[in-house]
Amino acid sequence: MAITSDDIQKSLRIKRTINAYFERTNNTKVEAKDLMADFFANGIFTSNNKTGLPIRNFLKKLDEENHLHLIPHVQVEQVNKTKNWFFVKRETAPPSQG
């Protein structure tokens, strides 16, 4: 189950959707499943599964292939055998003073 160029493109689209979410809200952390409506609206996933199964499966695939770095917002919290997937707002570096 290797990462494909389609997976890389999907990762970029997910990253843009996450950035847009954090730009329009004051939240700094959100459960991955809570962005399913945004992913669905942006055509990233074809069904709006309320439990977030499509995004969880995709993140699991990236994790298994050691490619979670493609979506730098990802934060995983493991409780026993269960992984809880979150996206966290990344702080941008201040502009350099020249």
N, C-alpha and C positions, 0 to 999 in steps of 0.2 A: 504494500500500500504506500507507494512513494508519492511525494508531493509533485504535482503537475504544474504546468504553466497556468492552467485554469485555477488551480488552488492559490497560486501566487496572486493572480488578478483578483480573485475573491477576497483574499486577505487585504489587498489594497483598498478595495471597495468597503470592506468592513471597517478598516482604519479611518477612512474618510467619514463614514457614517458616525463612528464614535466621536471623532473630532467635532462634527456638526452638533451632536448631542450636547457635548460639554460646552460648546460655544453658546448654546441657547438656554442652558440651565445653570444654576449655581451649584449643582451637585458635583462632588469630587469622586464619587464611587457609585457604581450601579451594578446590579446583578446582570450578567450577560443575557439571561432570558427576558429581562425587562426591556431590551431593545429589539425584540423580535418584530414588533410592529414597524419600526424604522427599517430593519433589514428587509422586511417584506415589501414595504413601500418603495424601497430603492431597488427592488428586483434581485436582491442577493439570494434570497431563498424563495421558493415558490409556494410555500404554505406558511401560514401564521399559526404556528403551534404554540399554544399558551404556556406549555411547560418548557419551551426553549430547546427542545430536542435537536433541531437542526444546527443551531449555533454550538450547543454543547458537543455534538458529535464532530463538528468541524474543528473545534478547539482541541478535542481529544486527539484527532488525527494529527494536527500540527504538533501537539505535545509528544505523541508517539514517534514522530519523525524528527524530533528536535528542531522544530521550526516555529516555535511560539514567538520568537523574536520578530517575525513578520508583522505581528500585531503588538507593539510595545505597551499597549494599555492593559494587557492581560495580567490579572493577578489570580493565583490559584490558592484556595484555602482548603487544605485536606483535613477531613474529620473522619478518622478511622479509614475505611476504604473509599469513602465518598469524596469526590472533588467538587468544590463549589467554585464556579467561574464568575469572576468580576472584571469590570473594566474600571480603571482608575485614571483620573485626569493627570496628565503629565504636565509638569511645570516647564514653561519655556524659559530659556536663559535670557536674561536681560540683554539688550543690545550693547555691543562693546563700545566703549568710549574711546575714541581715537586719538 
